Every structure is written in structure tokens, then in C-alpha cells.
Amino acid sequence: MANKPDFIIIGAMKCATSSIHTQLALQPGIFMSTPKEPNFFSDDDHYARGLSWYESLFAEAKSGDLCGESSTHYTKLPDYPGCIARMKAYLPELKLVYVMRHPIDRLVSHYIHQWSQNVFTCDINQAIDQYEELIAYSSYARQLEPYIQAFGKNNILPVFFEAVKARPQQELQCIANFIGYDKPVAWVEELAQQNASNERVRRFPGYDLLVDSPIMTSLRRVFVPQFIRNKIKKNLTMQNRPVLDANNTERLIATFDKDLAILGDWLNLDLNCANFAKTALSDSPIWR
């Protein structure tokens, strides 16, 4: 009988899902997919590979292992409208983990990521009008509602990024308990920053070959003077964190506060942009 995931980390994008995925994979008895984000249920081209391909991602799990994957595309409405129906049909008893952070902080981090990938080329204040995804992916109640309808609240664990950052061991244990892992977990601090950092360097066609290749790195050091390398790197690097202007900040707060009011009602929390960080560090959220 083919192995199937017992749980999926469904997002949100830029909320430490990569770190959580890696930390869970280090626990004996938990098997996490490679790649981390199969995007099987969301992306049509991946779904077309068929269930046998998806199941092969868990083929090396040992008997009794809890299996999981982490695809942030699964909470990117309205971009992948067929995702939840596909997931529910194949995995009707699935456990789901959804990680959230301050919606504006997440939006800014999202912008930086897309800028580094050359997807966004405009200023962040233009981007929030030009790219619906920036606001949509930070609208957590909007993303969660269809999952609640499909799987029920008891099968969804809400987690706050701010809490993971402040007390990683405790939050990892909470996730482990939720997915049915009955042993103590150990958060490995050395791996905690694995996905954080190179994102302010802009990619370009051939970047992997010209920049990441060990051979090209050696050749650059030999043939390209340091001051030229520094100048090129500076031109490709975002020098300062993007800043939203006052009007857009006010507009985003109003938009996200409406969504957070719904989420807060579900979790029995007074939740808005102003108190998000403080509330996220209080007791773990529990469904009303």
C-alpha cells in the first residue's frame, strides 16, 4: 500500500514553513517530502503527473512514519481554485498546519521575494495595486475559510510565525502533538535561518550558472577584480527594505483588519494589525 501524507503545511508563504518543514524532518519517525513544495494539488502541470508520482515522494518512509509535505501554493487563492477539492478527494482525513505572520510584514517579505526573482520590477507601492497576490495571500481568513468548510476546524492547526520565532521548541512540539507525534521534539537552532537571507539579491537568466556555480565562482575570483565584483553585487542587491507610504499603509491596515476580525472571531482573539504581534505571542490560538 502506497504511503500518503498524514499532514500538510499549507502556508502561508514567507511564514517560516521551510524552517518548520526542515525541523520536522529531523525528528525520528517523521518523513517530510523532497522537494519541500510538491505543489501537487495546486499546480495543474504537477497534478497531471498523477497520484503515483505524488505517492513516490513518500515511498522511502519507514513503516509507522508520519508523512508530510509543505506547499504554500495551497493557500494562494484565487490562483489555484481547484486545489482544495483535489486534496479532499484524495486525503479526506488530512491534518493541516497553517502558519501566519503580521499581514503587512508578510506582504513586504513576499514583495522582496518576487523582486529578487525578477517577477516584480516596480516599487512596492505600485506593486500592491498591480499584483493581487500581495494582499490576497495575507488575507488569512479568506484563505482558511474553504479549508474549514472542507476539513473542519479540528483538523487545522493555526500557528503564528511570531510565536515560532520567539519560542521555536514549544511551537514545534505543539505542531508535533497536533499531527499525532507522541515523542518529544528537538528544535535545531543552527538550521533556523536556512531560508532567510539571500533574497535581496536579484536573479537574472543564467544566475545559477554564472553565480552559484563553484567553477564560475573560482573563475570570478581569479579574473574579475574585487571592486568590480562588489559593484556588480551592489547593483543587484536591494539596499533597503521596501517602505510603504502612509496612504497605502492606512489602506492595508483597513483591509487586513477586516480579515483579521473574522479570523479573531474564529480563534476567540481580539486580532488586528495594531495588536497582531503581541497577540501572536500570547497562548497558542484555539478555535472557538
Secondary structure, DSSP 8 states (H G I E B T S, - for coil): -----SEEEEE-TTSSHHHHHHHHHTSTTEEE-SSS---TTT-HHHHTT-HHHHHHTTTT--TT-EEEEE-GGGG-TTS-TTHHHHHHHH-TT-EEEEEE--HHHHHHHHHHHHHHTTS--S-HHHHHHH-THHHHTT-HHHHHHHHHHHH-GGGEEEEEHHHHHH-HHHHHHHHHHHHT--S-----GGGTTTTSSGGGB---TTHIIIII-HHHHHHHHHHS-HHHHHHHHHHHB--S-----HHHHHHHHHHHHHHHHHHHHHHT----TTTHHHHHTSS-----
